[in-house]
Amino acid sequence: MSDSTLTQDALAQDAPATSVKAGSVVAVVGFLAFVEFTSGILQGYYTPLFTNIARFLNVPDADVNWLEGTQLMMSAIVVLMFAKLGDMFGHRRMLLVSTAVTGLAAVTLTFTRTFLAYLAAWTFMGAYVAWLPLEIAVIWFRSRGHNKPAAVTRLAAGVLVAALEIGAIAGALTAGALADAGWSVPKLLWLPAIMVCLCFVVILFGVKETRSPGGHFDTGGAVLIAVALLALTGGLSLLRIMGPGNLWSWVAVGVGVAMIWPFVRYESRQADPLIDVALFKNSALWPVFATAGLFGVSVLGAQTPLSTFARTDPLVGYGLGATAGQTSILVGGYVLALVVGALLFPVVTRFVPPRVALIGASLLVGVGYLLFLPLHDTYSHVLTNMLIAGLGSGALVAALPATAAAAAPSHRTGVATGLTNGVKTIGGAVASCVFGIALLHNVSQPGQTAGSFSGYVTVWVLCGLTALVAAVLLLFVPKTAFSDKNA
C-alpha cells in the first residue's frame, strides 16, 4: 500500500473532505511524506556514526558537538528566512531551494577529508529544517476550505512527523548495519545524499504551489538577527576553546544577547518584517514559541551526547560500550516512540484540549531525561528513558507547527510555523554548544576522547528541567486555544 493511500485513509477517518481544497490535502501529503521520510534519514542516519566520523576526522568526541552546533545555528537563520520567503513567493518554491542546498551539501560531505571542510558542508546541510514548517504551511492553505482545518492540519502534521521518524529509524538501523559491515565513512555518506536528490524530484513533480501574495523581504532584519545569532554561537565556541575565564568569549555572548533588543525595535517599525514580533504578544502563540525553544534543548542538543554516551567504553567508569549497530537500535527505539507520540497527538486532542495534550507531552520529556540521573548504567535503563522522552517529543514535534498555524493570522502562517522551528533550532544550537563545553570539563585523563561523566549529568538535568519549565509556561495558554472554532 502506498504512502498516499495510507494518508488518504487516515485523513478520511478524521473528517470528510468537504471541498476541493480539503481533497488537495490528501493528494499532497503523500508526496510530502516522502520529503519528511528523507528528512528523517538525515536526522537518524548520522547519529550512530558520530564516533566513526570523529575517528575518521581525527577529532575527540566532544568536537562532534560543534558540527551539530554550527548546523543548528545556521538552520535557525535559514528557517526564519525561508519561512518568510515562502509566505512571499510560494512555499513549494522555497521547498525546492532548501532541498537543492541540502543536496549539494550532502554530496560535498562524501568528498571531505578534513574537519573544517566537513564542518562547512555539514553546516549548510542544515537547510533541511525549513522543510517541515513550509510543508505545514502548504497543508494549512489547502485545508482552510475544510470545516475543521485545525484538526486536519494536526492529523496531517502527525502523518508527516510519523514519516520523518520512520525515516529516522530506517536511517539509524541502516547506518549501524553498514558501519558494522565495514563500510568506510565516505561510502556510508553517499546514501543520504542520493535520497535528498530524489526528494528534489518528488517536490518538483508532486507538489503544487500555494498562493503567494508577494511582499518585501526584510533585509535589515535578516542582517540583525544573523549578526546576533553568529555573535552568540561564536562566543560560545570561544568559551569552549579558550575556557570560561576568557573575557572576550563572554563579550561575544553578551553582544549576541544584546542584539536582540535593536532587532525587536527595528522589526516593530517594519510594515512587512522578517519576524512579526507582534506574534510574541499573542496569548496563544508566545507559550508555544517558548516551549519550542526549551524543547530544542533536548530534541536537538542532546542527540549527539546520547549517542557518544552509549558508545563510551565502560572502562572509563561510565557508558555502555555499545557498537554502532547497538546504538542504532537505541536510536531506532527512541524514534519509534516519536512516531507513536506524533500519531497519538491528534487522537488525544479529540478527547482533551490541545493545550492539555501539549502540557502532558512536555511532562513526558522532562520525566524521561530526569530518569537518566538514577538509571543510566545498563542498556535497558537508557532505552527505557529514551522511550519515555520519545513519546512526548514526538507529540511536540508534530504539535508545535500545527498549533502555531492554527493560531496565527493567515498571512503569517509560514512565519509562525517557521518560528517554531527557528526558536527550537536556536535552543538546540545553544544547548549543543553548552553541552560540548560541559563534556570537556572534568575529563579524567589527559588526551581522553570520551566526554566527562559530569558533562553527561549536565545534559540530562538541563533537558529534564527545560521540559518541565515548558509544561509550566503552557498553563498560560488560553484553555480553548488551537481549536477549530478559534482558528
N, C-alpha and C positions, 0 to 999 in steps of 0.2 A: 504494500500500500504506500502511495506517495505521501510526501510531506504536505502537499496541497490538499489531498483528500482528508488526512488527519486533521488539518487545520479547519477545513470546512465543517467536519463533523463536530469538532469542539465548539466552534462559533455557533453552530446551529442549536446546540444544547443550551447555550446561554440565552440567546434571544433570536427570533427570526429576522432574517434580512428583509426589512420592510421598504428598502429603497435601493436605487442603483448604487448610491454611494456606499451603503452597507454591504452590498454584494461585492463591491470592488475591494473591500477589506479582505474578504475571503480569498479573492484572486491574488492579492499582493502578498499576503502573509506567508504563503508557501515559498515564494522567491526570497523574501526577507529572512525566512527561517534558515535558508542555506547561507545567507550572509552571516547570521549570528552563529551558525554552526562553525563557520570559518573563524569567526572571532573567538569562539570557544577553543578552537585548536591553538590559536595564537596564545591564549591565556593558560592553557593546560599543558601544551607540548613542551615548553621550555623548562617548566618548574622542576621535573625530575632530573634535568640535565644541568642545573646550575653548578653543581660541583664539577661535572665533566668540563663545562665551559671555563670555570675558574682554573682548572688544571691545564686546559688547552692554552689559555691566555697567560698562564704562569702568574696568577694573582691569588691572594688569600680569599677565603670565603666572604669576609666582610666587605671586600671591594665589589662583590656582585650586587650589593645593595645600591651602589652608586649607578650601576646600569639601570636598575629599576627606578631610582630616584630621579635621574635626568629624564627618563622616558615619561614618567608621571608628570613632571613639571611642564615638559613640552606639550604633553597631552592636555593639561589644564588650559594652556594658552590656545591650543589649536581647537579644542572642542567649543570654546566660547565663540571663536571667530567663525567656525563652520556653522554653528547654530544660528548665528545672526545672518550669515550669508545664505543659509537655507531659507530663512524667512523672506529674504530679499529676492533671491534669484531661483529658488526651487530646491527642495530638499533632495530630490533624486540627483540633481546635478552635483551637489556637494558630496553626496554619497560616492559618486564616481571619482571625483577629485581626491577625496580622502583615501579611497581604495587604491588609486594609482600611486599615491605617495607611499602607502603602506607596502604595496607590492614591490616597488623599486627598492625600498629599504630592506625588505626581507630577502630579496635576491642578492643585494650587496653583502648581507651577512655571510652568505655562503663563500664569499671570496676573501673575507677579512682574516688577518693573521696577527694583528696587534690589538692591544686593549683600546687604544684611542680610536682606531678605525671602527672597531666593534661598538664602542660607546656611541659614536656618531650615528651609525646605521640603526642601532637599537633605539636611539632617541627618536629618530624620525618615524620609526615604525609605530610609535605611539599614536599616530593619526587615526588608527582604527577605533579609538574610544569615541569618535564622533558618530560612529555607525548607529548605535542603539538610540540615542536621542533623536537623530534625524529620522530613523525608522518609526519611532513613536509619533513624531510629528506627521509623517506621511499617513499613518493609520488614523490619527485623530482627525485629520482633514477629511478622510474618506468615511469616517463613522459619524460625522455630525448630522447626517440625514437620518440616522437611526433613532428610534425612540429612547434608547438607553446608550448614548455614546460613551459615557464614562465606564459602564460595565463592559461594553465591547472592547474598549481600549485596554482595560485591565486584563481581560482574558487574552487578547492578542499579545499584550506585553508578556503575560505568563508563558504563552506558547513560544515567543521569541527567546525569552530567557531560558526556557527549557531546552530549546535547540542549542543555545550558547553553551549551556552546561553539559549537554550530551557531547558536543564537540570538544569541550574541555576534558571530559572523561576519555573520549576516544584518543585525543591528542596525548594525554598523560600516559595512558596504557601503551600506546604505540611507541612513544618515545622511550619509555622504560624498557620495553621488549627489544627494540632495535639497539639501544645502548648496551644491554646485556648480551646481545648477539655479536657485539664487537664493532658496530658501525663507528666510523670516525665522526668527529664533531662537524666538519664541513659537509659530509654526506648526509648527516642527520638533519641539517638545516634546510635542505632542499624541499622536503615535504611541505612544510607550512608555506614556503614561497610559492610553490605551484598552486596550492589551494587559494591563496589570495588572488593570483592571476585568474583562476576560474571564477572567483567571486566577482571580479570586474565584469566578466562576460555576462553573468547572471543578472546583474543590475542593469547593464546596458540594454538587454533584450527583454527582461521580465518585469521591470518596474516603470510605471508611467509617472510623469512629472506632476507635482501638485501645483496649484495656482501660486504664482509668485508676484506679489504686489509691488515688488521693487523697493526702492528706498536708497538711503545714503549710508555708505559704510563709514563708521566712526573711527577714522584712522588715529586721531588723537587719543581716544580711549584705549585703542588697541596698544599703542605705544606705552601709555602709562601703566596698564596692567602687566604688559610684558616686562617692563623695567622692574616693577615691584616684585614679580614672581622670580625673575632672574636674580635680583639682589638677595631675596630671601634664601633661595637654594644655594646661591654662591656663598653666602655667609655660612650656611650650614655645612657646605663642603669644606670651607676653610677651617671650621671648628673640628672637623674630622681629621684634617691634615695637620693643622698647627696645634690643636688641643684647645680645651676650654679656656685656657688662660690667655689666649691671643686676643688682644683688644680689637684689631681690625676685623676679625671674624664677627664679633658682636656688633660692630658698627654697620657692617653689611646687612646683618639680620635686622638691625634697627631701621636702616634705610628702607628695606623691603616692607616692613610693617608700617612705617610712617607714610609710605607712598599710597597707602590705601585711602587716606583722607583726601589728598588732592584729586585722586581718581574719582571718588564719590562726588566731590564738589563739581568736578568737570562734567561727569555723566548726568548729574541732575539738571544741568543747564542745556543739555542737548535735546533737540526735537526728536532725533532718531538715534538713541545711544546704542553702543555695543551691548551694554548690560543695563537694562532698565532697573535702576536702583529702587524705583517705587515698588517693584515686586517684593523686595525685602520688607516692606511695610505691610504687606498683605498678611492678615492674621492666619490664613490657611497655608501660606507658602513659606514664611520665614522659618517655622519649625522644620519643614521638610528640607530646606536648604541646610539648616544647621545639622540635621540628622545625617544628611548626605556627607557633609564634611567629616563628622565624627565617625561615620560608618566607613569612610575611606581609610581610616587608620588601620582597621582590621582586614577589610576585604582586599585592599591593595598593598598596604605597607607590610603586612605580616606574612605574606605568602613565601617570600624568599627565606626568612628566618625559620619558618616551619619546615621547609624542605631541608635546609642545611642542618637543623637540629636532628632530623630523622637520619641524615647521612653521617652525623658525627660519631666517631669511634668511641664506644663506652670506656675505653682505656683512659680517656682524659677525665673521667669521672661523671659523665652525663652523656646523653644521646642514645640513639637506638642502634647505631651501626647498620642501618638498612642499606640495601643495594638500590640501584636506580629503579629496578623492577618493583621492589617492595615499597619504595617511596611513591612510585606511580600508583600503586594500589591505595595508599593513604590519600593521595590527591584525588583519585577516582572516587573513593568513598565520600570525601568531602563534597565533591562536585555533584555526586548523585543526590546528596542531601539538599544541595542548592536547587536541583531540578524539582524535587518533591516540594520544597518550600515555595518555589515560583509558581507551580501548578496549584498548590493548595490555597494561595492567597486569594485568587478570585472566587474560589469556592467558599472560603471562610467569610468573605465580605458579603455573601448572601445572607448570613445569619447575624453578623456583628458589623458595626460601622467600620469603614476603612481605617479610621483613626485608632480604634481599639486594636485592630489587626497589626498596624504598624508598631504600636507600643509592645505588643506581645512578641513580635519579631525581634525588636531591639533587645528585649529581655533575654531571649534565647541566645543571641550573640554574646551578651555580657556573661551569662552563666557558663557558656561553652568555654570561653577563654579563661575565666577565673578558675575553672576546674583544673587548668594546667598547673596551678600552684601546688595542690596536693597530689595530683595524678599526672605524672609525666615519665615514669620510669619504664613502662612497658609499651609495647606496640598497641595493645588493646586500650590502654589508657589514652594514648594520643588519638587513636581512631575514634573512640567514644566522644572525646571532647570536640573533635573536628566535625563529627556528625551533628552534634547539638548546635554548634555555631553555624554550621552549614544550612540547617533548616531555616533559621532566622535570616541568614544572609541572602538566601535565595528569594525569600519573600520581599526583602528590602530592595534587591536589585531590580525586581520586576515592578515593585510598587512605586518607588520614588519618581521615576519619569512619568509614569501613568497618572499618578495623583497630581503632579505638577501641571500636566497638560489639562487635567480636568478643572483645575482652579485658576489657570492663567487666562488673560484676555486672548481672544482668537488670533490677533495679530502679533502676539508674543509667545505663541506655542513653542516654536523652535528654541527661542531664547530661554524659556522656562525649563524645558526638558534638558537643554544643553547645560543650564546652570546646575542641575542636579548632578550631572556627570562631571562638570567642571569643578564644582566645590568638592565633590567626592575625590576627584583626582588630586586636588591641592592637598586635601587631608592625607591622602596616601603618600604623596610626594614628601611632605614634611615628616610624616611618620617614618618613611623609609630612610631618610637622612638621619633622623634621631636614632632609629634602630641600628643603623650602621655604626654610629658613634658608640652606642651602648655595647654592641657586640665586641668592639675593640677594647673596651675598658675592662681592666682586671683580668686580662688574658694571663693564664697561669704560667706559661713558659715562653721565653723569647723565641720568635720565629714560628710559633704555633699557628696553624692555618684555621683551626676551629674557633668559632666565636666563644666569648666567655659565658659562663652559666648565669652570672648576674645580668648580662645583657638579655638573655632569653627570658629571665624573670621580668625584666622591664617591659619586654614586648607583650607578655601575657597580661600584666597588670594594666598597661595603657589600653590595650584592646578591650579588656573587660570593662574598665571604668568609663571609657568613652561611649560604649554601647549603653551603659546604664544611664549616663547623662542624657543621651539621645531620647531614651524612654521617658525621662522626666520632662524634657522640652516638648515632647509630643502631647503631653497633657494640656498644653496651652492651645492646641488646635481646636477650633470650634467643633462641637460634637457631631454636626451633620456635614462636615467638610468632605469634599471629593465625591459626594453622591450626585446622581444624575439630576435631581431636582435643583441642585445648586449650580451644576455645570451649565 
